[in-house]
Amino acid sequence: MNIIVLVKQVPDTTEVKLDPKTGNLMREGIDSIINPDDRHALEAAVNLKETKGGKITVLSMGPPQAVDAVSEALAMGADRGILLSDAAFAGADTWATSYTLGRAIKKIGRYDLILCGRQAIDGDTAQIGPQVADYLDLPQVSYVYHIEKVNRKSMVVKRRLEDGFERVRAAMPALLTVIGELNLPRYPHVGRLIDACREKAPIEVWNAADIGVETREVGLEGSLTHVIKTFAPKAQREGEIIEGDVKESVRILTGKLKENRLI
Ligand SMILES: Cc1cc2nc3c(=O)[nH]c(=O)nc-3n(C[C@H](O)[C@H](O)[C@H](O)COP(=O)(O)OP(=O)(O)OC[C@H]3O[C@@H](n4cnc5c(N)ncnc54)[C@H](O)[C@@H]3O)c2cc1C
């Protein structure tokens, strides 16, 4: 089974600050990590490889330093890493990101399954998986927390809903977006991490020409949305902490909620 896993490198925080003057993200001093949901996608891919055989390709779009995320994915058990990195890709919105990833997947060619995280902790849109599936005209199942059965033709998975779950059969090839409940990701293999540091890891870096796209189709130029202004919302109200005896605190809290007609 040939599996492609989409991996995004993100800042190791959910509280990204904005530069008040430029509106840009302030990433200085913040470490980068593999997006948490993507580690679960990788673990699922490695599990499938261990039981069904096959090959895992990791695909990431990002700046040159995103090679670290690809290296770590290889150390977790992927076989081939591809980093899409080109100045032309900068400033991409979710449409341009999905299009670029989709074009690279077309170049990779044969695959049975594409796995990605449900949502990135920085961009937070949860749009990439569904958009890539749409671009490639694939069946998609989102919010997957259990992979029940897989064969070359179809798979049965469970997806989490707010108030329950759905059991879905999908024809292969398909794209799944996965959530953290799916599994417990393994630690990267130290020997493979060392190989990556010594630049022995099988990682290719592809630019726009490699995937046959023109500058106007990708990055800021190819984006359908444009950010007019970015700002952090000002806190409008002050919070109140009720301290002391639990019963008394609950009484005060319910009193306040009733007073404000919230219950
Ligand atoms: C107008 C505009 C301009 C932007 N400019 C920039 C910019 O200059 N620099 C910048 O960093 N961001 C920029 N962004 C944000 C960028 O578009 C998103 O971060 C990106 O499209 C991914 O969306 P997301 O983070 O919401 O991912 P989600 O849709 O939440 O991610 C879901 C899953 O998709 C996969 N995935 C997502 N992104 C990637 C990726 N890059 N490579 C591989 N897999 C991936 C992962 O498996 C992930 O778990 C811009 C956005 C807009 C709207």
The ligand as an SDF file (V2000), in Angstrom:
LIG
                    3D

 53 58  0  0  0  0  0  0  0  0999 V2000
   -4.0920   35.3940    2.0890 C   0  0  0  0  0  0  0  0  0  0  0  0
   -3.2870   34.4580    2.9180 C   0  0  0  0  0  0  0  0  0  0  0  0
   -1.9120   34.6000    2.9430 C   0  0  0  0  0  0  0  0  0  0  0  0
   -1.1560   33.7400    3.7010 C   0  0  0  0  0  0  0  0  0  0  0  0
    0.1990   33.9140    3.7210 N   0  0  0  0  0  0  0  0  0  0  0  0
    0.9490   33.0760    4.4480 C   0  0  0  0  0  0  0  0  0  0  0  0
    2.3720   33.2420    4.5140 C   0  0  0  0  0  0  0  0  0  0  0  0
    2.9230   34.1530    3.9210 O   0  0  0  0  0  0  0  0  0  0  0  0
    3.0970   32.3600    5.2600 N   0  0  0  0  0  0  0  0  0  0  0  0
    2.4760   31.3360    5.9360 C   0  0  0  0  0  0  0  0  0  0  0  0
    3.1670   30.5320    6.5990 O   0  0  0  0  0  0  0  0  0  0  0  0
    1.1440   31.1490    5.8860 N   0  0  0  0  0  0  0  0  0  0  0  0
    0.3660   32.0020    5.1720 C   0  0  0  0  0  0  0  0  0  0  0  0
   -0.9700   31.8370    5.1460 N   0  0  0  0  0  0  0  0  0  0  0  0
   -1.5480   30.6920    5.8690 C   0  0  0  0  0  0  0  0  0  0  0  0
   -1.4940   29.4780    4.9680 C   0  0  0  0  0  0  0  0  0  0  0  0
   -2.2990   29.6690    3.8540 O   0  0  0  0  0  0  0  0  0  0  0  0
   -2.0290   28.2870    5.7300 C   0  0  0  0  0  0  0  0  0  0  0  0
   -1.2050   28.0810    6.8490 O   0  0  0  0  0  0  0  0  0  0  0  0
   -1.9870   27.0430    4.8600 C   0  0  0  0  0  0  0  0  0  0  0  0
   -2.7990   27.1890    3.7340 O   0  0  0  0  0  0  0  0  0  0  0  0
   -2.4740   25.8350    5.6050 C   0  0  0  0  0  0  0  0  0  0  0  0
   -3.7260   26.0980    6.1790 O   0  0  0  0  0  0  0  0  0  0  0  0
   -3.9350   25.7180    7.6810 P   0  0  0  0  0  0  0  0  0  0  0  0
   -2.7070   26.0910    8.4340 O   0  0  0  0  0  0  0  0  0  0  0  0
   -5.2220   26.2660    8.1200 O   0  0  0  0  0  0  0  0  0  0  0  0
   -3.9900   24.1090    7.6150 O   0  0  0  0  0  0  0  0  0  0  0  0
   -5.1810   23.1240    7.9380 P   0  0  0  0  0  0  0  0  0  0  0  0
   -6.1190   23.0730    6.7970 O   0  0  0  0  0  0  0  0  0  0  0  0
   -5.7530   23.3900    9.2860 O   0  0  0  0  0  0  0  0  0  0  0  0
   -4.3060   21.7820    7.9770 O   0  0  0  0  0  0  0  0  0  0  0  0
   -4.8800   20.4870    7.8730 C   0  0  0  0  0  0  0  0  0  0  0  0
   -3.8160   19.5120    7.4700 C   0  0  0  0  0  0  0  0  0  0  0  0
   -3.3880   19.7770    6.1300 O   0  0  0  0  0  0  0  0  0  0  0  0
   -2.0030   19.4520    5.9980 C   0  0  0  0  0  0  0  0  0  0  0  0
   -1.2540   20.6890    5.6690 N   0  0  0  0  0  0  0  0  0  0  0  0
   -1.5860   21.9650    5.9000 C   0  0  0  0  0  0  0  0  0  0  0  0
   -0.6280   22.7990    5.4430 N   0  0  0  0  0  0  0  0  0  0  0  0
    0.3330   22.0230    4.9100 C   0  0  0  0  0  0  0  0  0  0  0  0
    1.5990   22.2730    4.3050 C   0  0  0  0  0  0  0  0  0  0  0  0
    2.0810   23.5120    4.1390 N   0  0  0  0  0  0  0  0  0  0  0  0
    2.3440   21.2120    3.8930 N   0  0  0  0  0  0  0  0  0  0  0  0
    1.8760   19.9380    4.0500 C   0  0  0  0  0  0  0  0  0  0  0  0
    0.6970   19.6370    4.6260 N   0  0  0  0  0  0  0  0  0  0  0  0
   -0.0530   20.6630    5.0420 C   0  0  0  0  0  0  0  0  0  0  0  0
   -1.5560   18.8960    7.3500 C   0  0  0  0  0  0  0  0  0  0  0  0
   -1.7270   17.4950    7.3380 O   0  0  0  0  0  0  0  0  0  0  0  0
   -2.5400   19.5330    8.3120 C   0  0  0  0  0  0  0  0  0  0  0  0
   -2.7170   18.8160    9.5030 O   0  0  0  0  0  0  0  0  0  0  0  0
   -1.7710   32.6930    4.4370 C   0  0  0  0  0  0  0  0  0  0  0  0
   -3.1550   32.5680    4.4150 C   0  0  0  0  0  0  0  0  0  0  0  0
   -3.9160   33.4410    3.6810 C   0  0  0  0  0  0  0  0  0  0  0  0
   -5.4060   33.2850    3.6990 C   0  0  0  0  0  0  0  0  0  0  0  0
  1  2  1  0
  2  3  1  0
  2 52  2  0
  3  4  2  0
  4  5  1  0
  4 50  1  0
  5  6  2  0
  6  7  1  0
  6 13  1  0
  7  8  2  0
  7  9  1  0
  9 10  1  0
 10 11  2  0
 10 12  1  0
 12 13  2  0
 13 14  1  0
 14 15  1  0
 14 50  1  0
 15 16  1  0
 16 17  1  0
 16 18  1  0
 18 19  1  0
 18 20  1  0
 20 21  1  0
 20 22  1  0
 22 23  1  0
 23 24  1  0
 24 25  2  0
 24 26  1  0
 24 27  1  0
 27 28  1  0
 28 29  2  0
 28 30  1  0
 28 31  1  0
 31 32  1  0
 32 33  1  0
 33 34  1  0
 33 48  1  0
 34 35  1  0
 35 36  1  0
 35 46  1  0
 36 37  1  0
 36 45  1  0
 37 38  2  0
 38 39  1  0
 39 40  1  0
 39 45  2  0
 40 41  1  0
 40 42  2  0
 42 43  1  0
 43 44  2  0
 44 45  1  0
 46 47  1  0
 46 48  1  0
 48 49  1  0
 50 51  2  0
 51 52  1  0
 52 53  1  0
M  END
$$$$
